[in-house]
Amino acid sequence: MNSSAVIIGGGLGGLFTGAILSKEGVKVTVIEKNATLGGGLQSFKRMGEVFDTGMHVIGGMREGGNIRRICEYLGIMDKIHIKDVDDDVIDTLYFAQDKCTYRMAMGKEGFVRSLSESFPDQRENLEKYVEAIFKIVDGLDLFYLRPASDFLTIHDEDFTMAADALIAKYISDERLRSVLAYMNPLYGGRGGITPAYVHAVISVIYILGPSRFAGGSGLFADTLGEFILEHGGEVIVGDGVESVQSEEKMITGVTTRKGRVFTADYYICAVHPCSFVKLLDDPTVLPKAYRQRLELIPNSYSAFTLNVKLKEGRFPYINHSCYYMSRYDEIWDFEKGDDRWPMGFLYMTPPEIEQGPYSRKMIITAPMTFEQVRPWEDSTYGHRPQEYKQWKEKCAKMLLEKMEEVIPGFMDYVEDINTASPLTVRDFYSVKDGAICGYSKDCNNMALSQVPVVTKVRNLLLTGQNCNLHGFCGVPLTAINTSEAILGRNYILNKLSQNV
């Protein structure tokens, strides 16, 4: 290609975009402010164990899966450590309201069968619902890595209605409606707001079979970073971009905190767009209306994470994800219930590369709004006040009490704990309000929350979770969009289609 690109941010979006461009001959420089690559893929060591900051459950990595196909195109599958969850139980969901536990199985038939055991009169409705969400996803060429034939795609009413309305359209039992919405913390779901297509994509990903990174998700981030280096690129960590220069409506270079200057043909923002705008020496390089729009788009809610070190050889490894919910009627109310926190959470035991019968750690993640940490928003990591630390201890205690309810005697398994709040997410990921799923999508104003990878600046592109979809599936797909803005429309998708 004989062209070059500077990528600001070494998270999943920046790394996948950098790897794709590097494979196609673009000279890539990735600049990451943290000492470790990965963003939401980062792993860190606490209490003698390796914990992941995010990406606890991944989709698209089973045989024939979309993200697996991208990894095969890059030629890195032999370097990735993946452990599939159990086919007969991919997830469990516990409701404290009636102490009922639901178990979901993999595949269309397995998913319907497993839930029909608890809701036998809803089997036909469940079949129609599952067919409906798969039909929605089938209309997304990018999800199946199909070359796009049209610039404008017309979708039916199911696609753009609210996610909770879609479920209610097919399911008459109110409890089952709540059960089917159990994954909404994975996409920042909001009742009456989140579009059905977002719910459908996430649901289909996991019905097709989720997997986990064994040994920590940071190993995958390192693999992508090494791929870029092997293909002539440069990967810089611990020295973030401090300013972005422009001239005559074009980006001309970036300067890091250590004073290093980098120039390229293309510049790719792989951090939150609002964080990027603050780096511009001259913000007017982007139209005022565009900048205002970026600020107006609501962000998804954040999360509080409790990392638990378990006593050795005591707690059994669980090869699926577990969800806790307080009440059926609160499944869409995570952002409205700060006074009732925690209303729900996800917990899992991350696998080691050679996973045995027992687990050494557990990660517990509970949705939380940024309002809960607003009193300390001006503080920085390592310099938080004592009141904040006391508040975190209180939150940890509340989560452990809930765990004791689900697993009596759970505290007997706990050796030590570590916590992270929405402030941690904000400061380490450079995301506005610590949003774990990027910009929030709104079915009532679809145009507002659609952020294209191309911008009004000809050599400035976007990538990452704030465009299209977030998460381990959505972000790599957006990386294809961003790469094709440089390489040409359908350039990568045609190659992927030829390898099917």
C-alpha atoms as one frame of an Amber mdcrd trajectory, in Angstrom:
protein
   0.000   0.000   0.000   2.942   2.367   0.684   0.743   4.317   3.097   0.915
   4.836   6.857  -1.470   5.182   9.773  -1.154   6.388  13.354  -3.679   4.751
  15.679  -4.483   6.562  18.916  -5.396   3.924  21.482  -4.241   0.338  21.864
  -7.513  -1.272  22.873  -9.386  -3.956  20.958 -10.448  -1.555  18.195  -7.007
  -0.047  17.689  -5.265  -3.421  17.736  -7.641  -5.176  15.338  -7.607  -2.208
  12.942  -3.820  -2.053  13.192  -3.453  -5.789  12.575  -5.707  -5.757   9.499
  -3.969  -2.736   7.992  -0.543  -4.181   8.793  -1.397  -7.423   7.013  -2.351
  -5.409   3.946   0.943  -3.499   3.891   0.079  -0.267   5.691   2.832   1.036
   8.022   1.033   1.198  11.369   1.966   2.970  14.606  -0.216   2.235  17.634
   0.111   4.640  20.571  -1.277   3.505  23.939  -1.132   5.690  27.065  -1.241
   2.782  29.527   1.733   0.583  30.264  -0.236  -2.414  28.991  -1.966  -2.942
  25.660  -5.570  -4.042  25.393  -8.022  -1.504  26.817 -10.932  -3.750  27.812
  -8.669  -6.685  26.931  -6.061  -5.760  29.542  -5.012  -8.212  32.203  -3.362
  -7.191  35.453  -1.856  -8.970  38.427  -3.347  -8.519  41.876  -3.103 -10.721
  44.956  -0.765 -13.036  43.015  -3.378 -13.795  40.316  -3.972 -12.526  36.784
  -7.342 -10.790  36.391  -8.998  -9.393  33.258 -10.363  -5.856  33.142 -13.154
  -6.945  30.819 -14.059  -9.180  27.890 -15.073 -11.922  30.294 -17.194 -13.792
  27.739 -16.518 -13.790  24.008 -18.577 -14.787  20.994 -17.753 -15.608  17.406
 -14.771 -17.834  18.252 -16.387 -21.233  17.664 -15.696 -23.081  14.399 -16.960
 -20.874  11.537 -17.591 -17.914  13.856 -17.105 -14.411  12.446 -14.284 -13.311
  14.755 -12.558 -16.671  14.419 -12.583 -16.185  10.638 -10.901 -12.788  11.054
  -8.258 -14.375  13.295  -7.737 -17.134  10.715  -7.308 -14.480   8.009  -4.625
 -12.881  10.218  -3.073 -16.304  10.815  -3.035 -16.054  14.612  -5.411 -18.824
  15.711  -2.528 -21.082  16.762  -1.426 -18.423  19.250  -4.796 -17.938  20.951
  -5.864 -19.798  24.091  -9.629 -20.346  24.008 -11.876 -22.424  26.252 -15.467
 -22.985  25.112 -18.187 -22.957  27.750 -20.356 -26.041  28.242 -22.888 -26.561
  25.450 -25.636 -27.732  27.799 -25.296 -24.703  30.109 -23.883 -21.530  28.571
 -25.426 -19.287  31.249 -27.402 -19.499  34.478 -29.728 -16.793  35.789 -30.831
 -16.547  39.426 -33.735 -14.364  40.576 -33.674 -13.509  44.284 -37.375 -12.644
  44.144 -38.453 -16.291  43.970 -35.049 -17.999  44.350 -35.478 -19.539  40.911
 -32.525 -20.471  38.686 -32.770 -20.758  34.898 -30.219 -22.587  32.744 -29.685
 -21.711  29.098 -28.268 -24.177  26.580 -26.385 -23.511  23.343 -27.978 -23.462
  19.876 -31.480 -22.555  18.730 -33.007 -25.865  19.762 -31.039 -26.079  23.002
 -31.953 -22.518  24.013 -35.663 -23.088  23.369 -35.653 -26.510  25.040 -33.879
 -25.326  28.197 -36.240 -22.414  28.785 -39.314 -24.470  27.843 -38.585 -26.636
  30.870 -39.506 -23.669  33.082 -42.120 -22.206  30.714 -43.718 -25.198  28.915
 -46.696 -23.189  27.635 -44.304 -20.717  25.933 -42.397 -23.201  23.744 -44.047
 -22.085  20.491 -43.549 -18.429  21.408 -39.904 -19.097  22.234 -39.396 -20.706
  18.827 -40.913 -17.663  17.096 -38.811 -15.302  19.215 -35.548 -17.106  18.455
 -36.359 -17.161  14.740 -37.120 -13.424  14.923 -33.776 -12.435  16.473 -31.852
 -14.650  14.053 -33.758 -13.038  11.159 -32.752  -9.580  12.419 -29.090 -10.575
  12.554 -29.266 -12.283   9.156 -30.000  -8.832   7.700 -26.604  -7.591   8.879
 -24.086  -8.407   6.145 -21.133  -7.386   8.294 -22.042  -9.827  11.085 -21.691
 -12.729   8.653 -18.725 -11.071   6.908 -20.634 -10.794   3.643 -19.521  -8.107
   1.167 -22.099  -5.316   1.252 -24.044  -4.920  -1.989 -26.010  -1.797  -1.095
 -25.127   1.398   0.730 -28.662   1.608   2.124 -30.288  -1.432   3.705 -33.993
  -1.490   4.519 -34.923  -3.377   7.700 -38.350  -4.435   8.975 -40.033  -3.022
  12.073 -38.532  -5.651  14.405 -35.063  -4.272  13.700 -35.619  -0.756  15.013
 -38.205  -1.230  17.762 -37.123  -1.207  21.408 -35.535  -4.442  22.632 -38.068
  -4.910  25.424 -40.906  -4.302  22.940 -39.475  -6.958  20.621 -39.439  -9.526
  23.420 -43.004  -8.596  24.439 -44.141  -8.939  20.813 -43.359 -12.656  20.829
 -43.516 -13.630  24.518 -46.729 -13.359  26.563 -45.344 -14.515  29.923 -43.952
 -11.519  31.822 -41.426 -13.532  33.807 -40.050 -15.102  30.646 -39.732 -11.638
  29.109 -37.420 -10.702  31.972 -35.469 -13.942  31.637 -34.864 -13.304  27.923
 -33.529  -9.837  28.752 -30.916 -11.209  31.176 -27.966 -10.318  28.935 -28.799
  -6.614  28.754 -25.906  -5.669  31.122 -23.615  -6.882  28.320 -24.870  -4.115
  26.033 -26.001  -1.419  28.469 -29.655  -2.209  27.844 -32.300   0.412  28.585
 -36.020  -0.265  28.490 -37.844   1.584  25.712 -34.529   2.862  24.331 -32.103
   0.111  23.302 -32.839  -0.981  19.704 -33.907  -4.565  19.122 -31.017  -5.195
  16.727 -28.487  -4.628  19.540 -30.290  -7.143  21.753 -30.585  -9.568  18.831
 -26.894  -9.449  17.924 -25.693 -10.049  21.488 -28.246 -12.808  22.062 -27.417
 -14.595  18.803 -23.674 -14.400  19.508 -24.110 -16.313  22.752 -26.801 -18.714
  21.541 -24.319 -19.750  18.840 -21.832 -20.568  21.578 -19.713 -18.382  23.875
 -16.083 -18.969  24.747 -13.492 -17.579  27.173  -9.871 -16.577  27.012  -7.764
 -19.021  29.002  -4.888 -17.488  30.931  -6.171 -13.923  30.625  -7.460 -11.774
  27.764  -4.222  -9.770  27.841  -2.531 -12.642  26.002  -4.802 -11.971  23.022
  -3.992  -8.247  23.069  -0.287  -9.097  23.133  -0.773 -11.424  20.162  -2.308
  -8.619  18.095   0.468  -6.243  19.170   3.138  -8.772  18.179   1.418  -9.263
  14.816   1.680  -5.530  14.101   5.370  -5.536  15.054   6.070  -8.590  12.885
   4.531  -6.790   9.913   6.736  -3.747  10.194   4.616  -1.631  12.502   5.366
   0.079  15.789   3.560  -0.348  19.099   4.148   2.244  21.818   2.911   1.799
  25.389   3.140   4.052  28.423   3.236   7.257  26.362  -0.171   8.510  25.291
  -0.984  11.178  22.752  -1.038  14.609  24.365  -1.948  16.739  21.354  -3.123
  16.345  17.758  -2.042  18.938  15.194  -3.954  19.977  12.077  -3.657  22.342
   9.140  -6.075  23.198   6.336  -8.703  20.744   7.590  -6.273  17.817   7.735
  -4.528  16.102  10.657  -0.795  16.673  10.289   0.700  14.913  13.306   0.443
  13.839  16.936   2.707  14.596  19.896   3.003  12.246  22.863   3.452  13.129
  26.517   7.141  12.333  26.196   7.466  14.783  23.322   7.664  12.289  20.460
   6.080  13.428  17.187   4.462  11.020  14.722   3.118  11.758  11.254   1.236
   9.546   8.808  -1.134   9.539   5.856  -4.057   8.508   8.058  -4.931   9.030
  11.717  -7.315   6.658  13.476  -9.053   7.506  16.745  -9.477   4.318  18.779
 -10.485   6.102  22.000 -13.775   7.741  22.969 -14.465  10.510  20.402 -15.060
  13.073  23.169 -11.651  12.237  24.656 -10.076  12.633  21.215 -11.617  16.077
  20.645  -9.893  17.296  23.819  -6.534  16.362  22.259  -7.009  18.611  19.209
  -4.823  21.726  19.128  -7.507  23.268  16.942 -10.918  21.714  17.651 -12.433
  23.609  14.697 -10.798  21.115  12.352 -14.011  19.215  13.141 -17.247  21.151
  12.499 -18.883  22.604  15.588 -22.130  20.727  14.914 -20.205  17.435  14.781
 -18.414  18.117  18.063 -21.652  19.098  19.759 -23.316  15.943  18.521 -20.534
  13.792  19.963 -21.103  15.412  23.354 -24.884  15.016  23.171 -24.963  11.274
  22.487 -25.774   9.499  25.770 -23.191   7.028  27.025 -23.959   3.567  28.331
 -23.767   3.013  32.056 -20.610   1.840  33.771 -19.828  -0.959  36.232 -18.328
  -1.804  39.595 -16.045  -4.852  39.601 -15.058  -7.044  42.516 -12.056  -9.293
  41.884 -11.949 -12.192  44.311  -8.957 -14.392  45.084 -10.279 -17.789  46.146
  -8.631 -20.185  48.542  -6.635 -22.798  46.667  -8.342 -26.104  45.943 -11.655
 -25.105  47.509 -14.041 -23.528  45.001 -15.078 -25.559  41.907 -14.415 -24.078
  38.479 -17.679 -23.051  36.757 -17.518 -23.340  32.954 -20.305 -20.863  32.241
 -21.355 -17.355  33.258 -23.764 -16.735  36.121 -26.205 -13.842  36.438 -27.928
 -12.558  39.572 -31.084 -10.414  39.462 -33.086  -9.101  42.405 -36.528  -8.771
  40.785 -38.146  -9.639  37.471 -39.585  -6.153  37.019 -36.166  -4.501  37.483
 -34.373  -6.188  34.593 -34.327  -2.944  32.550 -33.799  -0.554  35.472 -30.058
  -0.707  36.175 -29.575   3.003  35.500 -32.593   3.979  37.605 -31.822   2.056
  40.751 -28.759   3.640  42.329 -30.539   3.625  45.677 -31.167  -0.127  45.304
 -27.713  -1.103  44.023 -26.757  -3.833  43.327 -29.914  -4.846  41.487 -28.023
  -7.428  39.473 -24.563  -8.610  38.507 -22.546 -11.151  36.521 -20.035 -13.492
  38.120 -17.665 -16.019  36.618 -14.525 -18.029  37.294 -11.973 -17.216  34.548
 -10.114 -20.276  33.211  -6.404 -20.931  33.296  -4.624 -22.363  30.236  -4.507
 -25.741  31.989  -7.742 -25.446  33.937  -8.295 -28.022  36.675 -11.415 -28.815
  38.725 -10.967 -25.819  41.040 -10.794 -22.087  40.431  -8.319 -19.658  41.976
 -10.338 -16.499  41.267 -13.722 -15.008  40.518 -14.776 -11.775  38.807 -18.046
 -10.116  39.868 -19.285  -7.194  37.742 -22.356  -5.109  38.618 -23.824  -2.368
  36.388 -23.428   1.066  37.968 -24.049   4.626  36.807 -21.362   7.281  36.907
 -23.549   9.296  39.287 -22.484   7.021  42.116 -18.890   8.251  41.824 -19.693
  11.835  40.844 -18.504  13.219  44.221 -14.950  12.065  43.384 -14.904  12.682
  39.613 -12.056  15.224  39.893  -9.750  12.726  41.598  -7.172  10.617  39.771
  -5.990   7.039  40.145  -3.738   6.630  43.178  -4.956   9.909  44.660  -8.536
   9.149  45.716  -9.836  10.441  49.073 -10.499   8.176  52.055 -14.288   8.554
  51.652 -14.039   6.978  48.202 -12.090   4.025  49.545 -14.679   3.539  52.296
 -17.446   3.673  49.715 -15.717   0.960  47.643 -15.429  -1.239  50.724 -19.153
  -0.812  51.319 -19.948  -1.778  47.708 -17.731  -4.855  47.957 -19.478  -5.938
  51.140 -22.898  -5.588  49.487 -21.845  -7.775  46.556 -20.367 -10.408  48.857
 -23.617 -10.503  50.830 -25.512 -11.221  47.602 -23.013 -13.957  46.712 -23.583
 -15.490  50.139 -27.278 -15.639  49.264 -26.626 -17.496  45.998 -23.826 -19.703
  47.339 -24.252 -20.210  51.117 -20.880 -20.174  52.833 -19.236 -18.296  49.953
 -17.144 -16.141  52.296 -15.372 -19.288  53.501 -13.870 -19.573  49.994 -12.635
 -15.966  49.841  -8.971 -15.243  50.547  -8.722 -11.608  49.383 -10.504  -8.996
  47.239  -9.725  -6.058  44.942 -12.175  -3.509  43.522 -12.604  -1.191  40.526
 -15.258   1.503  40.024 -16.559   3.624  37.111 -13.700   6.041  37.881 -11.220
   3.245  37.204 -12.920   2.529  33.882 -12.905   6.223  32.943  -9.252   6.796
  33.786  -7.778   3.637  32.274  -9.933   3.411  29.149 -10.275   7.151  28.438
 -14.043   6.762  28.104 -16.537   9.432  29.032 -18.392   8.632  32.277 -16.709
   5.233  32.422 -19.117   3.828  29.827 -18.491   0.105  29.437 -20.405  -0.227
  26.152 -19.551   3.081  24.485 -22.295   5.305  23.157 -25.827   4.210  24.017
 -28.014   3.328  21.028 -31.537   4.808  20.996 -34.317   3.354  18.866 -36.204
   6.642  19.235 -33.362   8.616  17.651 -31.318   6.206  15.565 -29.536   8.985
  13.673 -28.092  10.540  16.830 -26.312   7.408  18.035 -24.929   6.342  14.650
 -21.276   7.415  14.481 -19.675   6.550  11.102 -16.009   5.540  10.962 -15.366
   8.356   8.468 -15.288  11.968   9.668 -15.391  15.435   8.121 -11.584  15.370
   8.174 -10.438  13.401   5.129  -7.506  11.619   6.811  -9.172  11.071  10.201
 -11.090   7.857  10.884 -12.753   6.361  13.945 -12.789   2.796  15.223 -13.769
   1.017  18.437 -16.901   0.507  20.494 -18.464   3.908  19.830 -19.074   3.058
  16.166 -21.575   0.377  15.193 -21.486  -2.196  18.011 -19.315  -2.635  21.102
 -17.781  -5.761  22.575 -15.557  -8.560  21.361 -17.775  -9.174  18.337 -18.802
  -5.628  17.403 -15.396  -3.941  17.676 -13.486  -6.268  15.289 -16.292  -5.889
  12.748 -15.972  -2.109  12.987 -12.217  -2.532  12.491 -13.046  -3.979   9.071
 -15.152  -0.891   8.266 -12.333   1.409   9.323  -9.702  -0.548   7.403 -11.843
  -0.591   4.266 -12.161   3.198   4.446  -8.444   3.121   3.567  -8.167  -0.091
   1.537 -11.416   0.152  -0.389 -15.025  -0.946   0.067 -15.398  -4.728   0.524
 -11.613  -5.189   0.190 -11.302  -7.274   3.369 -14.777  -8.802   3.196 -14.099
 -10.164  -0.291 -10.942 -11.838   1.015 -12.801 -13.314   3.974 -15.591 -14.584
   1.712 -13.079 -16.354  -0.516 -11.757 -18.271   2.482 -15.126 -19.659   3.629
